[in-house]
Amino acid sequence: MRAGDSFTMINRGKTSFDAEAFTLLYLPIIGTDAFALYQLMLSFSTGRISHFLEYLNIGLHPFSEALDKLSALALVRVFDDHSTLYLEVKSPLNFENFLADDFYRQLLISRIGENRVAGLAKTLEPKGKEISKKFHEIYKVNFTAESQSAKQTNQLDMGAFQSLMERQALHFSDENKDRLTLYSLAEKFELNWYELFKQAESTANADKTLNMSNLIRKLSAQSEPQPALSEFPKAFADLILISKSHEPEEFLRQIKTQAGGFVSSDERKILANLARQNLPAQVQNVLIHYILIQQKNASLSANFVNTLANDWLRNKVFTAETAVKRILERNEQAANKATQAAARTTHTGPAKIKKAAPEWSNPNYENKTSQADLVKLEQIRLDSLKKLENTKPTS
């Protein structure tokens, strides 16, 4: 958008405007620049963007921000046809409709407080008997077909959302702020109230308060395009499908049963902790498979599980696809490091011997020595003792 671009108002003179309602209801939300711009658009028909800038005494960037605020509240629709903007101004809501809309009401509360909004909502109660007539009593109309003009909207049904919250004993951390966030998320990710509730429920805190940060992270990660199963090796593609159809404890039980083992109470505690950390079930299943099958551990270790879970949460791993992708990336990085180390050894000669901590000192270490290896180790120990005895000095 440039100051020299043209604009055309496509519905000039076809809007209703209540100056008092617009001032009291919209001004605190949109600010003075957008407030003045809207009224100026009611007077202009065509011209250049520079005309707005001159009248309002603002720059192009503040003008663009003001226009965005108006379009976000459905006060104007903007169409960009290269060097020309087509602007359709919409009528503001009146007092009754504005304050009856929970989203707009909460938005105004966030700006001027609940007490002032309650004051704006007060009206005089009528006295006497109502003698108003019904439409059908005065106008005789033959309806030949049902009207199809009812407009369906995707606006969040906050009443239904909160009713289910109450049944599940969930509550807001900051009601006004959380409600506005929910409206924004429902619109951005095109979710109905029930779909959004299930996501909010799965990311709630342990004290049953909604966690907007977790919810935003999860929805953002899930909205990103997921790689096709064909992009993964066959075994991992199968793992992704299986991970999405099992609960973690059942998935763990099946793996342990196949190996002749059982799910311990400690492992159940580990899974419960992963659920509290809002790690999705399908991601937990990939983690379980990685530790028990790919890493060949007999059981889940809290330290190892928590290390991986923290890494995945920090890297926004909320789907089986991204979990498998993370594993493959780590495997590739490890292989590259090994290749680079081997290349350095070839060019510079044998590396200096560095004493490393023994593997058994690692809290995740598992003894995998076979019986045959134990026999060999015992023979080595006996041979060493025999050599020592032969080298002892004789008295």
C-alpha positions as CSV (number, residue, x, y, z in Angstrom):
1,M,0.0,0.0,0.0
2,R,1.3,3.4,-1.0
3,A,0.2,7.0,-0.4
4,G,-0.4,7.4,-4.1
5,D,-2.7,4.4,-4.5
6,S,-6.3,5.1,-5.3
7,F,-9.4,4.1,-3.3
8,T,-13.1,3.7,-4.0
9,M,-15.9,3.5,-1.5
10,I,-18.3,0.8,-3.0
11,N,-21.3,1.4,-0.7
12,R,-21.2,5.1,0.2
13,G,-24.5,6.3,1.7
14,K,-25.7,2.8,2.5
15,T,-24.7,2.6,6.2
16,S,-26.5,3.6,9.4
17,F,-24.4,5.5,11.9
18,D,-25.2,6.2,15.6
19,A,-22.5,8.7,16.7
20,E,-23.2,8.2,20.4
21,A,-23.1,4.4,20.3
22,F,-20.0,4.5,18.0
23,T,-18.2,6.8,20.5
24,L,-19.1,5.0,23.7
25,L,-18.7,1.4,22.4
26,Y,-16.1,1.4,19.7
27,L,-13.7,4.3,20.5
28,P,-12.1,2.6,23.6
29,I,-11.4,-0.5,21.4
30,I,-10.2,0.9,18.1
31,G,-8.5,4.1,19.3
32,T,-8.6,7.7,17.9
33,D,-7.0,7.1,14.5
34,A,-9.3,4.3,13.5
35,F,-12.3,6.2,15.1
36,A,-11.6,9.3,12.9
37,L,-10.8,7.2,9.8
38,Y,-14.1,5.4,9.9
39,Q,-16.1,8.7,10.0
40,L,-14.0,10.1,7.2
41,M,-14.7,7.1,5.0
42,L,-18.4,7.9,5.4
43,S,-17.8,11.2,3.7
44,F,-15.3,10.2,0.9
45,S,-16.3,8.5,-2.3
46,T,-13.1,8.1,-4.2
47,G,-9.6,9.6,-4.3
48,R,-6.1,8.7,-3.1
49,I,-4.8,7.3,0.1
50,S,-2.9,10.5,0.6
51,H,-6.2,12.3,1.1
52,F,-6.8,10.3,4.3
53,L,-3.3,11.0,5.5
54,E,-3.7,14.7,4.9
55,Y,-7.0,15.0,6.7
56,L,-6.0,12.8,9.6
57,N,-2.4,14.2,9.8
58,I,-0.9,10.7,10.1
59,G,1.6,8.6,8.3
60,L,1.0,5.6,6.0
61,H,1.9,3.1,8.8
62,P,-0.6,4.5,11.3
63,F,-3.2,4.6,8.6
64,S,-2.7,0.9,7.7
65,E,-2.9,0.0,11.4
66,A,-6.2,1.9,11.8
67,L,-7.6,0.2,8.7
68,D,-6.7,-3.2,10.1
69,K,-8.4,-2.4,13.4
70,L,-11.6,-1.5,11.5
71,S,-11.6,-4.6,9.4
72,A,-10.9,-6.8,12.4
73,L,-14.1,-5.6,14.0
74,A,-16.1,-6.0,10.7
75,L,-16.5,-2.2,10.4
76,V,-14.9,-2.2,6.9
77,R,-14.1,-4.8,4.2
78,V,-10.9,-4.1,2.3
79,F,-10.2,-5.3,-1.3
80,D,-6.7,-4.8,-2.8
81,D,-6.7,-4.6,-6.6
82,H,-3.0,-3.7,-7.1
83,S,-2.9,0.1,-7.1
84,T,-6.5,0.6,-6.0
85,L,-8.3,-0.2,-2.8
86,Y,-12.0,-0.9,-2.7
87,L,-13.5,-0.2,0.7
88,E,-16.9,-1.4,1.9
89,V,-18.0,0.4,5.1
90,K,-20.3,-1.6,7.4
91,S,-22.7,-0.2,9.9
92,P,-21.6,-0.4,13.6
93,L,-23.7,-2.4,16.0
94,N,-26.2,-0.5,18.1
95,F,-26.1,-0.5,21.9
96,E,-28.5,-3.5,22.3
97,N,-26.7,-5.8,19.7
98,F,-23.2,-4.8,20.8
99,L,-23.8,-5.4,24.5
100,A,-25.7,-8.6,23.8
101,D,-22.8,-10.0,21.9
102,D,-20.5,-11.7,24.4
103,F,-17.3,-11.2,22.3
104,Y,-17.8,-7.4,21.9
105,R,-18.9,-7.0,25.5
106,Q,-15.8,-8.8,26.8
107,L,-13.6,-6.7,24.4
108,L,-15.1,-3.5,25.8
109,I,-14.8,-4.7,29.4
110,S,-11.1,-5.3,28.8
111,R,-10.7,-1.6,27.9
112,I,-13.0,0.3,30.3
113,G,-13.9,-2.2,33.0
114,E,-17.0,-4.2,33.9
115,N,-18.7,-1.5,36.0
116,R,-18.7,1.0,33.2
117,V,-20.0,-1.5,30.7
118,A,-22.7,-2.5,33.1
119,G,-23.6,1.2,33.3
120,L,-23.9,1.5,29.6
121,A,-26.2,-1.5,29.5
122,K,-28.7,0.0,31.9
123,T,-32.0,1.0,30.4
124,L,-35.3,2.4,31.7
125,E,-38.0,-0.2,32.3
126,P,-41.3,0.5,30.7
127,K,-44.5,0.9,32.7
128,G,-48.1,0.0,31.9
129,K,-49.5,-2.7,29.7
130,E,-47.9,-3.5,26.4
131,I,-50.3,-3.1,23.5
132,S,-47.9,-3.7,20.7
133,K,-49.2,-5.8,17.8
134,K,-47.7,-8.9,16.3
135,F,-46.6,-8.8,12.7
136,H,-49.1,-11.4,11.6
137,E,-51.9,-9.5,13.2
138,I,-51.4,-6.5,10.9
139,Y,-49.7,-7.9,7.7
140,K,-51.2,-10.8,5.9
141,V,-48.4,-12.6,4.0
142,N,-48.6,-15.9,2.2
143,F,-45.3,-17.8,2.7
144,T,-44.8,-20.1,-0.2
145,A,-41.3,-21.4,0.9
146,E,-39.1,-21.2,3.8
147,S,-36.7,-18.4,3.9
148,Q,-33.2,-19.4,3.2
149,S,-31.5,-16.2,4.1
150,A,-30.5,-17.1,7.7
151,K,-26.8,-16.6,7.8
152,Q,-24.8,-19.3,9.6
153,T,-21.8,-18.0,11.5
154,N,-18.8,-19.7,13.0
155,Q,-18.7,-17.5,16.1
156,L,-17.8,-19.4,19.3
157,D,-20.8,-20.5,21.4
158,M,-19.3,-19.3,24.7
159,G,-22.4,-20.3,26.7
160,A,-22.1,-24.0,25.6
161,F,-18.4,-23.9,26.1
162,Q,-18.7,-22.6,29.7
163,S,-21.5,-25.1,30.5
164,L,-19.2,-28.0,29.6
165,M,-16.4,-26.3,31.6
166,E,-18.6,-26.3,34.7
167,R,-19.5,-30.0,34.2
168,Q,-15.8,-30.9,34.0
169,A,-14.9,-28.6,36.9
170,L,-12.7,-26.4,34.7
171,H,-12.3,-22.7,35.3
172,F,-10.6,-19.7,33.8
173,S,-7.3,-18.2,35.1
174,D,-8.3,-14.7,33.9
175,E,-11.9,-14.8,32.7
176,N,-11.9,-11.7,30.5
177,K,-8.5,-12.3,29.0
178,D,-9.1,-16.1,28.5
179,R,-12.5,-15.6,26.9
180,L,-11.1,-13.1,24.3
181,T,-8.3,-15.5,23.6
182,L,-10.8,-18.3,23.0
183,Y,-12.8,-16.2,20.5
184,S,-9.6,-15.4,18.7
185,L,-8.5,-19.1,18.6
186,A,-11.9,-20.3,17.4
187,E,-11.7,-17.9,14.5
188,K,-8.1,-18.4,13.6
189,F,-8.2,-22.2,13.6
190,E,-11.8,-22.5,12.5
191,L,-13.0,-24.6,15.4
192,N,-16.5,-24.9,16.8
193,W,-17.0,-24.6,20.6
194,Y,-16.8,-28.4,21.2
195,E,-13.6,-28.9,19.2
196,L,-12.0,-25.9,21.0
197,F,-13.2,-27.2,24.4
198,K,-11.6,-30.6,23.9
199,Q,-8.3,-28.9,23.0
200,A,-8.5,-26.6,26.0
201,E,-9.4,-29.5,28.3
202,S,-6.3,-31.5,27.1
203,T,-4.0,-28.6,27.8
204,A,-5.4,-27.5,31.1
205,N,-3.3,-27.1,34.3
206,A,-3.3,-29.7,37.1
207,D,-5.5,-27.3,39.2
208,K,-8.1,-27.5,36.4
209,T,-7.5,-23.9,35.2
210,L,-7.3,-23.3,31.4
211,N,-3.8,-22.8,30.2
212,M,-3.9,-20.5,27.2
213,S,-0.2,-20.7,26.5
214,N,-0.3,-24.5,26.2
215,L,-3.5,-24.3,24.1
216,I,-1.9,-21.8,21.7
217,R,1.2,-23.9,21.3
218,K,-0.7,-27.1,20.7
219,L,-3.1,-25.6,18.1
220,S,-0.2,-23.8,16.3
221,A,1.8,-27.1,16.1
222,Q,-1.2,-29.1,14.9
223,S,-2.1,-26.5,12.3
224,E,1.3,-26.9,10.6
225,P,1.2,-29.2,7.5
226,Q,2.1,-32.7,8.5
227,P,4.4,-34.7,6.2
228,A,2.7,-37.6,4.3
229,L,3.2,-41.1,5.6
230,S,4.9,-42.0,2.3
231,E,7.8,-39.7,3.3
232,F,8.7,-42.0,6.2
233,P,10.4,-45.4,6.2
234,K,7.7,-48.2,6.2
235,A,8.3,-49.1,9.8
236,F,7.9,-45.6,11.1
237,A,4.8,-45.0,8.9
238,D,3.3,-48.0,10.6
239,L,4.3,-46.7,14.0
240,I,2.6,-43.4,13.3
241,L,-0.7,-45.1,12.5
242,I,-0.5,-47.4,15.5
243,S,0.4,-44.5,17.8
244,K,-2.8,-42.7,16.9
245,S,-5.1,-45.6,17.7
246,H,-3.9,-46.7,21.3
247,E,-3.8,-45.2,24.7
248,P,-0.3,-45.0,26.1
249,E,-0.8,-47.5,29.0
250,E,-2.4,-50.1,26.6
251,F,0.4,-49.5,24.1
252,L,3.0,-50.0,26.8
253,R,1.3,-53.1,28.0
254,Q,1.3,-54.7,24.5
255,I,5.0,-54.1,24.0
256,K,5.9,-55.4,27.5
257,T,3.6,-58.5,27.0
258,Q,5.3,-59.4,23.7
259,A,8.7,-59.3,25.4
260,G,7.4,-61.4,28.3
261,G,7.4,-58.5,30.8
262,F,4.8,-56.4,32.6
263,V,3.9,-52.7,33.3
264,S,5.3,-51.6,36.7
265,S,3.8,-49.1,39.0
266,D,6.7,-46.8,38.4
267,E,6.0,-46.9,34.7
268,R,2.3,-46.0,35.3
269,K,3.5,-43.0,37.3
270,I,5.8,-41.9,34.5
271,L,2.8,-42.0,32.0
272,A,0.6,-40.1,34.4
273,N,3.3,-37.4,34.7
274,L,3.6,-37.2,30.9
275,A,-0.2,-36.6,30.7
276,R,0.1,-33.9,33.3
277,Q,2.7,-32.2,31.1
278,N,0.2,-32.2,28.3
279,L,2.2,-34.5,26.0
280,P,-0.4,-35.9,23.6
281,A,-1.1,-39.7,23.8
282,Q,0.2,-40.3,20.2
283,V,3.5,-38.6,21.1
284,Q,3.8,-40.7,24.3
285,N,3.4,-43.8,22.2
286,V,6.2,-42.9,19.9
287,L,8.4,-42.1,22.9
288,I,7.6,-45.5,24.5
289,H,8.4,-47.3,21.2
290,Y,11.7,-45.4,20.9
291,I,12.9,-46.2,24.4
292,L,11.8,-49.9,24.6
293,I,12.1,-51.0,21.0
294,Q,14.6,-48.8,19.2
295,Q,16.9,-48.3,22.3
296,K,16.2,-51.8,23.5
297,N,15.6,-50.9,27.1
298,A,13.7,-53.3,29.3
299,S,11.7,-50.6,31.1
300,L,10.9,-46.9,31.0
301,S,13.4,-44.8,33.1
302,A,12.0,-41.6,34.6
303,N,15.2,-39.7,33.8
304,F,15.4,-40.8,30.2
305,V,11.7,-40.2,29.6
306,N,11.7,-36.7,31.1
307,T,14.8,-35.7,29.1
308,L,13.1,-36.7,25.8
309,A,9.7,-35.3,26.8
310,N,11.3,-31.9,27.8
311,D,13.1,-31.8,24.5
312,W,10.0,-32.6,22.5
313,L,7.8,-30.1,24.3
314,R,10.4,-27.3,23.8
315,N,10.5,-28.2,20.1
316,K,6.6,-28.2,19.8
317,V,6.3,-31.9,19.1
318,F,2.6,-32.5,19.4
319,T,1.9,-35.1,16.7
320,A,3.2,-38.6,16.0
321,E,4.6,-37.3,12.7
322,T,6.7,-34.6,14.3
323,A,7.9,-37.0,17.1
324,V,9.1,-39.5,14.5
325,K,10.7,-36.7,12.5
326,R,12.5,-35.5,15.6
327,I,13.9,-39.1,16.2
328,L,15.1,-39.3,12.6
329,E,16.7,-35.9,12.8
330,R,18.6,-36.9,16.0
331,N,19.7,-40.1,14.4
332,E,21.0,-38.3,11.4
333,Q,22.9,-35.8,13.6
334,A,24.5,-38.6,15.5
335,A,25.5,-40.3,12.3
336,N,27.0,-37.1,10.9
337,K,29.0,-36.5,14.1
338,A,30.4,-40.0,13.9
339,T,31.4,-39.6,10.3
340,Q,33.1,-36.2,11.0
341,A,34.9,-37.8,14.0
342,A,36.1,-40.6,11.8
343,A,37.3,-38.2,9.1
344,R,39.2,-36.1,11.7
345,T,40.9,-39.3,13.0
346,T,42.0,-40.2,9.4
347,H,43.6,-36.8,8.7
348,T,45.2,-36.1,12.1
349,G,46.1,-39.5,13.3
350,P,44.8,-41.3,16.3
351,A,43.0,-39.0,18.7
352,K,44.4,-38.5,22.2
353,I,43.1,-40.9,24.7
354,K,40.6,-39.2,27.0
355,K,39.5,-40.9,30.1
356,A,35.7,-41.0,30.1
357,A,33.3,-41.8,32.9
358,P,32.3,-45.5,32.8
359,E,29.0,-46.3,31.3
360,W,27.7,-47.9,34.5
361,S,27.9,-44.4,36.1
362,N,25.1,-43.2,33.8
363,P,21.7,-43.3,35.6
364,N,20.2,-44.7,32.5
365,Y,22.7,-47.5,32.1
366,E,21.4,-51.0,31.7
367,N,23.5,-54.1,31.9
368,K,23.1,-56.0,28.6
369,T,26.0,-58.4,29.0
370,S,25.0,-61.9,27.9
371,Q,25.8,-65.1,29.7
372,A,28.5,-66.1,27.1
373,D,30.2,-62.7,27.7
374,L,30.2,-63.3,31.4
375,V,31.9,-66.6,31.0
376,K,34.6,-65.0,28.8
377,L,35.1,-62.2,31.4
378,E,35.5,-64.8,34.2
379,Q,38.2,-66.6,32.1
380,I,40.0,-63.4,31.5
381,R,40.0,-62.7,35.3
382,L,41.4,-66.1,36.1
383,D,44.1,-65.9,33.5
384,S,45.1,-62.5,34.9
385,L,45.3,-63.9,38.4
386,K,47.5,-66.8,37.2
387,K,49.9,-64.4,35.5
388,L,50.2,-62.3,38.6
389,E,51.0,-65.3,40.7
390,N,53.8,-66.4,38.3
391,T,55.4,-63.0,38.4
392,K,55.6,-62.8,42.2
393,P,59.2,-62.7,43.5
394,T,60.3,-65.9,45.3
395,S,61.6,-65.5,48.9
